[in-house]
Each structure stands twice: as C-alpha cells, then as structure tokens.
Amino acid sequence: MEKEQPDLQTKKEALVIEGAKNKNKLAEIEDQILQTLQNSEDILGDATGIEILQNAKVVSDDINKKQAIAEKTEIEIDEARTGYKPAAT
C-alpha cells in the first residue's frame, strides 16, 4: 500500500503518532489532578485546583473526540489496505 497510496500510509503513521501524544497528554493531566488533590486541603475552596480540574475536563474531552475520529479514520485506512493484500501475496 505504501507504493499504491502513500498518502494513506502517511496518514496512518500520523494517526499513530497523534494517538501516542494524546495518551501522554492524558497521563500528564492525570498527574496534575493527582498532585492537586494531594496538595490541596480543600479542593472545593482551592481556585487553582478547580481551574486545573476544569482545564483537564476540556482537554480530556477534546482528546477523546480526536481519538474517536482517529479510530474511525484508521479503520477506513485498514479497510483500504486490505484491498491490496490479495495482489501482494
């Protein structure tokens, strides 16, 4: 498929890289939340803690949407790739 449709292969590779970056970002967010919870005596009264939690929610929702789109696109690419297997064997 790399020779027949290099754009699909490139797109698939970009999706894999983006997925890894998104997982790392989610891990960073989890660490921030845990650190905030650990360091805050009153999370509901801590403005910084609330801001971190709100930002985490926004970023997490954004990443989840991107991942859903990426998974759908990856399935489409894999289906296109399967069309080349019989000719390759």
C-alpha positions, -999 to 999 in steps of 0.1 A, spaced: 0 0 0 29 23 6 36 24 -32 0 24 -43 -14 51 -19 14 67 1 -9 93 14 -29 67 33 2 52 48 14 87 58 -20 94 73 -19 61 92 15 69 106 4 104 117 -26 89 135 -4 65 154 19 94 164 -11 116 174 -26 88 194 6 84 214 9 122 220 -28 122 232 -21 93 256 9 112 270 -12 144 274 -39 124 293 -12 110 316 1 145 323 -34 157 331 -39 127 355 -6 136 372 -17 172 376 -50 162 391 -34 138 415 -8 164 426 -35 189 431 -56 165 451 -26 156 472 -15 191 479 -49 207 485 -66 206 519 -99 218 505 -102 211 468 -136 229 465 -121 260 481 -89 260 461 -93 282 430 -61 268 414 -74 232 419 -107 240 404 -91 257 374 -68 226 369 -98 203 371 -118 224 346 -89 226 322 -84 189 325 -120 182 316 -118 204 285 -86 189 273 -98 154 281 -130 159 261 -110 173 232 -86 144 231 -115 118 234 -131 134 203 -99 134 184 -93 97 193 -128 88 181 -121 104 148 -87 88 146 -101 54 153 -127 58 126 -101 70 101 -77 42 110 -105 16 103 -111 32 69 -74 31 61 -71 -5 72 -101 -14 50 -84 3 21 -52 -16 29 -70 -50 29 -79 -43 -7 -42 -45 -16 -34 -78 3 -46 -103 -24 -24 -86 -50 6 -86 -27 6 -124 -20 
